[in-house]
Amino acid sequence: MKTDSKPLVYSMAVLVILMLTVLLTACGGAPPPPAEAGAAVESSAPARTIQNKGSDTLVNLALAWAERYREIRPDVSIAVTGGGSGTGIAALINGTVDIANASRKMKDKEFEAARANGIEPVEFVVAIDALAVVVHPDNPVDRLTIDQLADIFTGRITNWKEVGGNDAPIILLSRETNSGTHVYFLEEVVRKGEKDNEDIFAPQTLLMPSSVGITSELRRNPNAIGYDGLGYVTEEEKMIAVARTASSPYVLPSVESGSDGSYPIARNLYMYTAGEPSDVIAEYLDWIRGPEGQAIVAELGFVPLPQE
C-alpha cells in the first residue's frame, strides 16, 4: 500500500519556519507588527524645501535666517548658496530658485528676460547695508569725499599724498563684476549716482572674489583701499569717514548712520521671488521682515528695517 508523503512534507516546512522565527527573534528582537492598512508613515524629512541663492553680501545673513527659522519650522528646509547677485538673479530667471538674494536692484534687462520666461519678479527689501570704505590701520587717511573716492577708483588720483596721506601708490581693491556690491559701488560712488556718467574702475583695480579676499589683501598691503558691507568689516581694517561733498559732514558707517540716512553709501538689500509668494515662502519672508528676523540683521552688523 502506497503512503501519501504530502502531510509529512508540510509538517517539516512548518517546523523549519518556526525554527527560523525563533532564531531571528533571538538575534534581533521581535519583528515589528505589520502596519495597518492606510496608516500614515511618519517622516522626519522637511515637508518643503526653499531654494535660496545669490548675493555674497547677504549669504551669511541668509544662512543665519535659515538656521533660526528651522528651529521654528522644522518642516521647512532652506537651502542657501552664494555666488553673487547676478548668479541668484539668473537662477530666478531660469526658474531654478524660489528666492534670489541681491545687494542691488534688478536691472530692466533682467526683468525683461524673466518675463520672457513667464516669470514676474517681485521685490522685497529685507535689510539695509552701510557700505564701508576700508584701508589698512596704518594708513593716516581717515576721511574722503565721494568726489575723491570717484577719482581714486577711476585712477585719476593714484598717490595717497594727493588726499593727505603718505607718498605711496594707491592699490585699488574691488569685488568681482558679478557682485551686486561691485555694481552698486560703480553706480553710486565711481559714477556718483549720475545716470549719464560712464566712468569705470581703473584697469589696475584688483578684483576680489569675496570679502575675505579684500580683508586678506588689506592686511598685507598698507597702501590698499577697498570697500565691503559693514557686517564683513574686521578689526584688521580701518573704516573711512565719507562725506557727500567737501562742505558736508564726514560720517563713519554704522547701524545708526545707515538707518538715519546720514551715511552717504547706504543701500537696500533685496530678495526676489518668481511671482507673488504664497504658502511657506510668503510666511518665511514675513518672518524675515518682522521683529525676529530683523533682530538677526542687527546681530550680524547690518541695518534693520524700520518696524511699524
C-alpha contacts under 8 A as a table, 3 or more apart, distances in Angstrom:
res1	aa1	res2	aa2	distance
4	D	7	P	7.34
5	S	8	L	5.42
5	S	9	V	6.40
6	K	9	V	5.17
6	K	10	Y	6.14
7	P	10	Y	5.09
7	P	11	S	6.13
8	L	11	S	5.17
8	L	12	M	6.30
9	V	12	M	5.20
9	V	13	A	6.31
10	Y	13	A	5.16
10	Y	14	V	6.35
11	S	14	V	5.22
11	S	15	L	6.26
12	M	15	L	5.05
12	M	16	V	6.30
13	A	16	V	5.17
13	A	17	I	6.34
14	V	17	I	5.18
14	V	18	L	6.26
15	L	18	L	5.17
15	L	19	M	6.26
16	V	19	M	5.14
16	V	20	L	6.26
17	I	20	L	5.18
17	I	21	T	6.22
18	L	21	T	5.14
18	L	22	V	6.36
19	M	22	V	5.20
19	M	23	L	6.34
20	L	23	L	5.10
20	L	24	L	6.16
21	T	24	L	5.21
21	T	25	T	6.13
22	V	25	T	5.18
22	V	26	A	6.22
23	L	26	A	5.18
23	L	27	C	6.30
24	L	27	C	5.19
24	L	28	G	5.98
24	L	29	G	7.17
24	L	30	A	7.78
25	T	28	G	5.50
25	T	29	G	4.58
25	T	30	A	5.00
25	T	31	P	7.11
26	A	29	G	5.97
28	G	31	P	7.87
35	A	39	A	6.68
36	E	39	A	5.51
44	S	75	D	8.00
45	A	75	D	7.17
46	P	49	T	6.87
46	P	74	P	6.68
46	P	75	D	4.19
46	P	76	V	5.23
46	P	77	S	5.82
47	A	75	D	5.16
47	A	76	V	6.09
47	A	77	S	7.94
48	R	75	D	6.63
48	R	76	V	5.03
48	R	77	S	6.20
48	R	280	V	7.85
49	T	76	V	5.83
49	T	77	S	4.55
49	T	78	I	5.57
49	T	79	A	7.05
50	I	76	V	7.47
50	I	77	S	6.22
50	I	78	I	4.68
50	I	79	A	6.14
50	I	97	V	7.74
50	I	98	D	6.05
50	I	99	I	7.61
50	I	281	I	7.25
51	Q	78	I	6.14
51	Q	79	A	5.11
51	Q	80	V	6.60
51	Q	96	T	7.87
51	Q	97	V	4.95
51	Q	98	D	5.17
51	Q	99	I	6.41
52	N	78	I	6.89
52	N	79	A	5.82
52	N	80	V	4.83
52	N	81	T	6.52
52	N	97	V	6.03
52	N	98	D	6.12
52	N	99	I	4.79
52	N	100	A	5.88
52	N	101	N	7.14
53	K	80	V	5.68
53	K	81	T	4.80
53	K	82	G	5.56
53	K	83	G	7.47
53	K	87	T	7.66
53	K	88	G	4.92
53	K	91	A	7.72
53	K	97	V	6.85
53	K	99	I	6.59
53	K	100	A	5.17
53	K	101	N	5.86
54	G	58	L	7.78
54	G	59	V	7.39
54	G	81	T	6.59
54	G	82	G	4.73
54	G	83	G	5.51
54	G	84	G	4.88
54	G	85	S	4.66
54	G	86	G	6.97
54	G	87	T	5.63
54	G	88	G	3.60
54	G	89	I	6.87
54	G	100	A	5.53
54	G	101	N	4.55
54	G	102	A	6.09
55	S	58	L	5.23
55	S	59	V	6.12
55	S	82	G	5.66
55	S	83	G	6.39
55	S	84	G	4.15
55	S	85	S	4.09
55	S	86	G	7.67
55	S	87	T	7.85
55	S	88	G	6.79
55	S	100	A	8.00
55	S	101	N	5.14
55	S	102	A	4.85
55	S	103	S	5.99
55	S	179	S	6.99
55	S	180	G	6.77
56	D	59	V	4.94
56	D	60	N	7.69
56	D	82	G	5.10
56	D	83	G	6.14
56	D	84	G	5.15
56	D	85	S	7.20
56	D	179	S	7.45
56	D	210	S	7.38
57	T	60	N	7.31
57	T	84	G	7.96
57	T	103	S	6.69
57	T	181	T	7.44
57	T	229	G	6.56
58	L	61	L	5.29
58	L	62	A	5.88
58	L	101	N	6.70
58	L	102	A	7.32
58	L	103	S	7.13
58	L	269	L	7.53
59	V	62	A	4.97
59	V	63	L	6.05
59	V	80	V	7.26
59	V	81	T	6.82
59	V	82	G	5.66
59	V	101	N	7.98
60	N	63	L	5.09
60	N	64	A	6.21
61	L	64	A	5.09
61	L	65	W	6.18
61	L	296	I	7.60
61	L	297	V	6.82
61	L	300	L	6.94
62	A	65	W	5.07
62	A	66	A	6.12
62	A	80	V	6.81
63	L	66	A	5.05
63	L	67	E	6.11
63	L	80	V	6.20
64	A	67	E	5.19
64	A	68	R	6.21
64	A	296	I	7.35
65	W	68	R	5.33
65	W	69	Y	5.97
65	W	288	I	7.11
65	W	293	G	6.66
65	W	296	I	7.20
66	A	69	Y	5.15
66	A	70	R	6.16
66	A	77	S	7.80
66	A	78	I	5.69
66	A	79	A	7.85
66	A	80	V	7.67
67	E	70	R	5.35
67	E	71	E	6.95
68	R	71	E	5.40
68	R	72	I	6.94
69	Y	72	I	5.04
69	Y	73	R	5.94
69	Y	74	P	7.82
69	Y	284	Y	7.88
70	R	73	R	4.93
70	R	74	P	4.77
70	R	75	D	7.56
70	R	76	V	6.44
70	R	77	S	6.63
70	R	78	I	7.84
71	E	74	P	5.79
73	R	76	V	5.62
74	P	77	S	7.15
76	V	280	V	7.74
82	G	88	G	7.61
83	G	86	G	7.92
83	G	87	T	5.74
83	G	88	G	7.13
84	G	87	T	5.31
84	G	88	G	6.49
84	G	102	A	7.55
84	G	178	N	5.86
84	G	179	S	4.87
84	G	180	G	6.67
85	S	88	G	5.20
85	S	89	I	6.14
85	S	100	A	7.68
85	S	101	N	6.20
85	S	102	A	4.46
85	S	103	S	6.30
85	S	104	R	7.33
85	S	178	N	6.74
85	S	179	S	5.64
85	S	180	G	5.11
86	G	89	I	5.18
86	G	90	A	6.04
86	G	102	A	7.63
86	G	178	N	5.43
86	G	179	S	6.64
86	G	180	G	6.96
87	T	90	A	5.14
87	T	91	A	6.25
87	T	178	N	7.33
88	G	91	A	5.11
88	G	92	L	6.32
88	G	97	V	7.89
88	G	100	A	4.78
88	G	101	N	6.06
88	G	102	A	7.15
89	I	92	L	5.00
89	I	93	I	6.23
89	I	100	A	5.60
89	I	101	N	7.47
89	I	102	A	7.40
89	I	106	M	7.56
89	I	110	E	7.71
89	I	272	Y	7.90
90	A	93	I	5.03
90	A	94	N	6.19
90	A	110	E	8.00
91	A	94	N	5.01
91	A	95	G	6.10
91	A	96	T	5.28
91	A	97	V	5.84
91	A	100	A	7.38
92	L	95	G	5.02
92	L	96	T	6.04
92	L	97	V	5.40
92	L	98	D	7.01
92	L	99	I	7.05
92	L	100	A	6.03
92	L	114	A	7.65
92	L	272	Y	7.89
92	L	273	T	7.34
92	L	274	A	6.65
93	I	96	T	7.87
93	I	110	E	7.63
93	I	113	A	6.69
93	I	114	A	4.56
93	I	117	N	6.97
93	I	119	I	6.89
94	N	114	A	7.52
94	N	117	N	7.36
95	G	98	D	7.69
95	G	119	I	7.87
95	G	274	A	7.63
97	V	100	A	6.77
98	D	273	T	6.00
98	D	274	A	6.70
98	D	281	I	7.84
99	I	271	M	6.26
99	I	272	Y	5.55
99	I	273	T	4.92
99	I	274	A	7.45
100	A	271	M	5.51
100	A	272	Y	5.05
100	A	273	T	6.56
101	N	269	L	7.89
101	N	270	Y	5.90
101	N	271	M	4.63
101	N	272	Y	6.55
102	A	105	K	6.97
102	A	106	M	7.91
102	A	180	G	6.39
102	A	269	L	6.21
102	A	270	Y	5.07
102	A	271	M	6.13
102	A	272	Y	7.73
103	S	179	S	7.98
103	S	180	G	4.89
103	S	181	T	6.04
103	S	184	Y	7.84
103	S	267	R	7.89
103	S	268	N	6.94
103	S	269	L	4.71
103	S	270	Y	6.05
104	R	180	G	5.13
104	R	181	T	7.07
104	R	183	V	7.32
104	R	184	Y	6.28
104	R	267	R	7.91
104	R	268	N	7.25
104	R	269	L	6.58
104	R	270	Y	6.98
105	K	270	Y	7.19
106	M	110	E	6.24
106	M	111	F	6.86
107	K	110	E	5.17
107	K	111	F	6.45
108	D	111	F	5.13
108	D	112	E	6.26
109	K	112	E	4.96
109	K	113	A	6.17
110	E	113	A	5.04
110	E	114	A	6.19
111	F	114	A	5.14
111	F	115	R	6.20
111	F	120	E	7.48
111	F	121	P	6.94
112	E	115	R	5.16
112	E	116	A	6.15
113	A	116	A	5.08
113	A	117	N	6.61
114	A	117	N	5.17
114	A	118	G	6.50
114	A	119	I	5.02
114	A	120	E	6.44
114	A	121	P	7.14
115	R	118	G	4.83
115	R	119	I	4.85
115	R	120	E	5.65
116	A	119	I	7.29
119	I	274	A	5.65
119	I	275	G	6.46
120	E	274	A	5.72
120	E	275	G	4.96
121	P	272	Y	6.04
121	P	273	T	5.51
121	P	274	A	4.81
121	P	275	G	5.39
121	P	276	E	7.94
122	V	272	Y	5.39
122	V	273	T	5.25
122	V	274	A	6.43
122	V	275	G	5.64
122	V	276	E	6.14
123	E	270	Y	6.74
123	E	271	M	6.11
123	E	272	Y	4.73
123	E	273	T	6.86
124	F	270	Y	5.52
124	F	271	M	5.18
124	F	272	Y	6.15
125	V	268	N	6.31
125	V	269	L	5.78
125	V	270	Y	4.59
125	V	271	M	6.49
126	V	268	N	7.60
126	V	269	L	5.84
126	V	270	Y	5.55
126	V	271	M	6.65
126	V	288	I	6.91
126	V	289	R	5.83
126	V	305	L	7.09
127	A	268	N	6.08
127	A	269	L	5.19
127	A	270	Y	7.25
127	A	294	Q	7.55
127	A	297	V	6.85
127	A	302	F	7.03
127	A	303	V	6.06
127	A	304	P	5.42
127	A	305	L	5.62
128	I	258	G	7.23
128	I	259	S	7.48
128	I	266	A	6.99
128	I	267	R	5.71
128	I	268	N	4.50
128	I	269	L	5.61
128	I	302	F	6.30
128	I	303	V	4.75
128	I	304	P	6.23
128	I	305	L	6.72
129	D	229	G	6.27
129	D	230	L	6.56
129	D	231	G	7.95
129	D	258	G	6.86
129	D	266	A	5.58
129	D	267	R	5.38
129	D	268	N	6.21
129	D	269	L	6.76
129	D	302	F	5.43
129	D	303	V	5.77
130	A	229	G	6.33
130	A	230	L	5.56
130	A	253	P	5.71
130	A	254	S	6.59
130	A	255	V	7.27
130	A	257	S	7.90
130	A	258	G	5.18
130	A	263	Y	7.28
130	A	265	I	6.06
130	A	266	A	4.21
130	A	267	R	6.48
130	A	302	F	7.26
130	A	303	V	7.36
131	L	227	Y	6.75
131	L	228	D	5.64
131	L	229	G	4.65
131	L	230	L	5.65
131	L	253	P	7.11
131	L	265	I	5.60
131	L	266	A	5.76
131	L	267	R	7.44
132	A	227	Y	5.44
132	A	228	D	5.36
132	A	229	G	5.90
132	A	230	L	5.53
132	A	233	V	7.63
132	A	239	M	6.27
132	A	240	I	7.23
132	A	253	P	5.99
132	A	265	I	7.60
133	V	225	I	7.29
133	V	226	G	5.85
133	V	227	Y	4.30
133	V	228	D	6.66
133	V	239	M	5.76
133	V	240	I	5.51
134	V	225	I	5.81
134	V	226	G	5.34
134	V	227	Y	5.54
134	V	228	D	7.46
134	V	237	E	5.95
134	V	238	K	5.38
134	V	239	M	4.59
134	V	240	I	5.94
135	V	139	N	6.61
135	V	218	L	6.52
135	V	222	P	7.41
135	V	223	N	7.59
135	V	224	A	6.04
135	V	225	I	4.72
135	V	226	G	6.59
135	V	237	E	5.84
135	V	238	K	5.24
135	V	239	M	6.56
135	V	240	I	7.35
136	H	139	N	5.45
136	H	218	L	5.62
136	H	219	R	6.53
136	H	221	N	7.10
136	H	222	P	4.99
136	H	223	N	7.05
136	H	224	A	6.79
136	H	225	I	7.49
136	H	236	E	7.24
136	H	237	E	5.45
136	H	238	K	5.83
137	P	140	P	7.94
137	P	222	P	7.66
137	P	236	E	6.79
137	P	237	E	5.76
137	P	238	K	4.96
138	D	222	P	6.50
139	N	142	D	7.77
139	N	165	G	7.23
139	N	166	N	7.85
139	N	222	P	6.38
139	N	223	N	7.16
140	P	165	G	5.84
140	P	166	N	7.50
141	V	144	L	7.98
141	V	163	V	7.48
141	V	164	G	6.43
141	V	165	G	5.42
141	V	240	I	7.72
142	D	239	M	7.41
142	D	240	I	5.00
142	D	241	A	6.23
143	R	240	I	5.13
143	R	241	A	4.52
143	R	242	V	5.77
143	R	243	A	7.85
143	R	250	Y	6.79
144	L	148	Q	6.06
144	L	149	L	6.63
144	L	163	V	7.80
144	L	240	I	6.92
144	L	241	A	6.45
144	L	242	V	5.19
144	L	243	A	6.50
144	L	250	Y	7.74
145	T	148	Q	5.13
145	T	149	L	6.25
145	T	242	V	5.42
145	T	243	A	4.62
145	T	244	R	5.82
145	T	245	T	5.72
145	T	246	A	6.18
145	T	250	Y	7.84
146	I	149	L	5.03
146	I	150	A	6.11
146	I	189	V	6.17
146	I	192	K	7.03
146	I	242	V	6.88
146	I	243	A	6.29
146	I	244	R	5.46
146	I	245	T	6.60
147	D	150	A	5.09
147	D	151	D	6.24
147	D	189	V	7.97
147	D	192	K	7.51
147	D	244	R	7.89
147	D	245	T	7.17
148	Q	151	D	5.07
148	Q	152	I	6.08
148	Q	157	I	7.88
148	Q	163	V	7.73
149	L	152	I	4.99
149	L	153	F	6.13
149	L	189	V	6.87
149	L	190	V	7.06
150	A	153	F	5.39
150	A	154	T	6.07
150	A	189	V	5.80
150	A	190	V	4.30
150	A	191	R	6.88
150	A	192	K	7.11
151	D	154	T	5.34
151	D	155	G	6.08
151	D	156	R	4.85
151	D	157	I	5.37
151	D	190	V	7.58
152	I	155	G	5.27
152	I	156	R	5.98
152	I	157	I	4.71
152	I	158	T	6.40
152	I	170	I	7.89
153	F	156	R	7.70
153	F	157	I	7.87
153	F	172	L	6.63
153	F	190	V	6.50
153	F	201	F	5.57
153	F	202	A	6.00
153	F	205	T	7.71
154	T	157	I	7.75
154	T	190	V	6.81
154	T	199	D	6.93
154	T	200	I	6.08
154	T	201	F	4.80
154	T	202	A	4.47
155	G	158	T	5.74
155	G	201	F	7.53
155	G	202	A	5.06
157	I	160	W	7.99
157	I	162	E	6.88
158	T	162	E	7.85
158	T	169	P	5.85
158	T	170	I	5.39
159	N	162	E	5.80
159	N	163	V	7.90
159	N	166	N	7.99
159	N	167	D	6.42
159	N	168	A	5.49
159	N	169	P	4.47
159	N	170	I	5.31
160	W	163	V	5.65
160	W	164	G	6.58
160	W	165	G	4.67
160	W	166	N	5.45
160	W	167	D	5.88
160	W	168	A	5.65
160	W	169	P	6.28
160	W	170	I	5.96
160	W	223	N	7.89
161	K	164	G	4.99
161	K	165	G	4.43
161	K	166	N	5.03
161	K	167	D	4.91
161	K	168	A	7.01
162	E	165	G	7.04
168	A	223	N	6.84
169	P	223	N	6.68
170	I	223	N	5.50
170	I	224	A	5.98
170	I	225	I	7.22
171	I	205	T	7.30
171	I	206	L	7.98
171	I	223	N	5.76
171	I	224	A	4.33
171	I	225	I	6.23
172	L	204	Q	7.21
172	L	205	T	4.80
172	L	206	L	6.07
172	L	224	A	5.87
172	L	225	I	5.46
172	L	226	G	6.33
173	L	205	T	5.70
173	L	206	L	4.91
173	L	207	L	6.11
173	L	208	M	6.87
173	L	214	I	6.71
173	L	224	A	6.86
173	L	225	I	5.93
173	L	226	G	4.60
173	L	227	Y	7.49
174	S	182	H	6.70
174	S	205	T	6.70
174	S	206	L	6.13
174	S	207	L	4.96
174	S	208	M	5.91
174	S	214	I	7.57
174	S	226	G	5.86
174	S	227	Y	6.76
175	R	179	S	6.29
175	R	181	T	6.91
175	R	182	H	5.31
175	R	207	L	5.29
175	R	208	M	4.85
175	R	209	P	6.09
175	R	210	S	6.60
175	R	211	S	7.73
175	R	214	I	7.91
176	E	179	S	5.55
176	E	182	H	6.37
176	E	207	L	5.07
176	E	208	M	5.76
176	E	209	P	5.73
176	E	210	S	7.98
177	T	180	G	7.84
177	T	182	H	5.85
177	T	183	V	6.89
177	T	207	L	7.92
178	N	182	H	7.40
178	N	183	V	7.89
179	S	182	H	5.17
179	S	183	V	6.57
180	G	183	V	5.02
180	G	184	Y	6.08
181	T	184	Y	5.12
181	T	185	F	6.10
181	T	228	D	7.59
181	T	229	G	7.97
182	H	185	F	5.28
182	H	186	L	6.07
183	V	186	L	5.10
183	V	187	E	6.19
184	Y	187	E	5.24
184	Y	188	E	5.87
184	Y	189	V	7.83
185	F	188	E	5.33
185	F	189	V	5.15
185	F	190	V	6.44
186	L	189	V	5.76
186	L	190	V	4.77
186	L	191	R	6.03
186	L	200	I	6.95
186	L	201	F	7.33
187	E	190	V	6.15
187	E	191	R	5.04
187	E	192	K	6.46
187	E	193	G	5.58
187	E	194	E	7.61
188	E	191	R	5.80
188	E	192	K	4.70
188	E	193	G	4.32
188	E	194	E	7.74
188	E	265	I	7.64
189	V	192	K	4.50
189	V	193	G	6.77
189	V	265	I	7.83
190	V	199	D	6.67
190	V	200	I	6.83
190	V	201	F	7.16
191	R	194	E	5.80
191	R	195	K	7.89
191	R	197	N	5.50
191	R	198	E	6.83
191	R	199	D	5.83
191	R	200	I	7.62
192	K	197	N	7.97
194	E	197	N	5.32
201	F	205	T	6.65
202	A	205	T	5.60
208	M	211	S	7.52
208	M	213	G	5.45
208	M	214	I	6.10
209	P	213	G	6.36
210	S	213	G	5.21
210	S	214	I	6.79
211	S	214	I	5.22
211	S	215	T	6.32
211	S	228	D	6.57
211	S	232	Y	6.68
212	V	215	T	5.14
212	V	216	S	6.03
213	G	216	S	5.10
213	G	217	E	6.18
214	I	217	E	5.25
214	I	218	L	6.13
214	I	226	G	6.75
214	I	227	Y	7.90
214	I	228	D	7.99
215	T	218	L	5.18
215	T	219	R	6.08
215	T	233	V	7.84
215	T	234	T	7.52
215	T	236	E	7.43
215	T	237	E	7.09
216	S	219	R	5.18
216	S	220	R	6.73
217	E	220	R	5.51
217	E	221	N	6.01
217	E	224	A	7.52
218	L	221	N	5.09
218	L	222	P	6.57
218	L	223	N	7.97
218	L	224	A	5.76
218	L	225	I	7.18
218	L	226	G	7.90
218	L	236	E	7.99
218	L	237	E	7.05
219	R	222	P	7.30
219	R	236	E	6.37
219	R	237	E	7.37
221	N	224	A	5.65
228	D	232	Y	6.60
228	D	233	V	6.83
229	G	232	Y	5.53
229	G	233	V	6.90
230	L	233	V	5.50
230	L	253	P	7.11
230	L	254	S	7.24
230	L	301	G	6.30
230	L	302	F	6.46
231	G	300	L	5.78
231	G	301	G	4.27
231	G	302	F	5.52
232	Y	301	G	7.89
233	V	237	E	6.63
234	T	237	E	5.67
235	E	238	K	7.44
239	M	252	L	7.09
239	M	253	P	7.62
240	I	252	L	6.46
241	A	250	Y	5.27
241	A	251	V	4.80
241	A	252	L	4.26
241	A	253	P	7.13
242	V	250	Y	4.96
242	V	251	V	5.34
242	V	252	L	6.46
242	V	263	Y	7.23
242	V	264	P	6.98
243	A	246	A	6.70
243	A	248	S	5.57
243	A	249	P	5.65
243	A	250	Y	4.43
243	A	251	V	6.34
243	A	263	Y	7.77
243	A	264	P	6.75
244	R	248	S	5.94
244	R	249	P	7.80
244	R	250	Y	7.95
244	R	264	P	6.11
245	T	248	S	5.14
251	V	257	S	7.47
251	V	262	S	6.96
251	V	263	Y	5.60
251	V	264	P	7.94
252	L	257	S	7.40
252	L	263	Y	6.78
253	P	257	S	6.06
253	P	258	G	6.53
253	P	263	Y	6.01
254	S	257	S	5.20
254	S	258	G	5.86
255	V	258	G	5.24
255	V	259	S	6.04
255	V	298	A	7.61
255	V	301	G	6.95
255	V	302	F	6.34
255	V	303	V	4.98
255	V	304	P	7.95
256	E	259	S	5.11
256	E	260	D	6.18
256	E	303	V	7.65
257	S	260	D	5.32
257	S	261	G	5.92
257	S	262	S	5.16
257	S	263	Y	5.13
258	G	261	G	5.39
258	G	262	S	6.67
258	G	263	Y	5.57
258	G	266	A	5.64
258	G	303	V	6.45
259	S	262	S	7.96
259	S	303	V	6.15
259	S	304	P	7.58
259	S	305	L	7.95
260	D	263	Y	7.90
261	G	264	P	6.96
261	G	266	A	7.32
263	Y	266	A	6.36
273	T	276	E	6.90
273	T	277	P	6.55
274	A	277	P	7.40
277	P	281	I	5.82
277	P	282	A	4.98
278	S	281	I	5.81
278	S	282	A	4.71
278	S	283	E	7.51
279	D	282	A	5.54
279	D	283	E	6.30
280	V	283	E	5.00
280	V	284	Y	6.03
281	I	284	Y	5.07
281	I	285	L	6.23
282	A	285	L	5.24
282	A	286	D	6.16
283	E	286	D	5.14
283	E	287	W	6.24
284	Y	287	W	5.09
284	Y	288	I	6.22
285	L	288	I	4.99
285	L	289	R	6.20
286	D	289	R	5.29
286	D	290	G	6.01
287	W	290	G	4.98
287	W	291	P	7.63
287	W	292	E	6.89
287	W	293	G	5.78
288	I	291	P	7.89
288	I	292	E	7.15
288	I	293	G	4.10
288	I	294	Q	6.40
289	R	293	G	5.90
289	R	294	Q	6.09
289	R	305	L	7.35
290	G	293	G	5.57
290	G	294	Q	6.06
290	G	307	Q	7.47
291	P	294	Q	5.20
291	P	295	A	6.05
291	P	307	Q	7.23
292	E	295	A	5.15
292	E	296	I	6.81
293	G	296	I	5.42
293	G	297	V	6.75
294	Q	297	V	4.81
294	Q	298	A	6.57
294	Q	304	P	5.26
294	Q	305	L	6.77
295	A	298	A	5.31
295	A	299	E	6.33
295	A	304	P	7.19
296	I	299	E	4.85
296	I	300	L	6.34
297	V	300	L	5.48
297	V	301	G	6.65
297	V	302	F	5.30
297	V	303	V	6.37
297	V	304	P	5.58
298	A	301	G	5.22
298	A	302	F	5.34
298	A	303	V	5.88
298	A	304	P	5.86
299	E	302	F	7.53
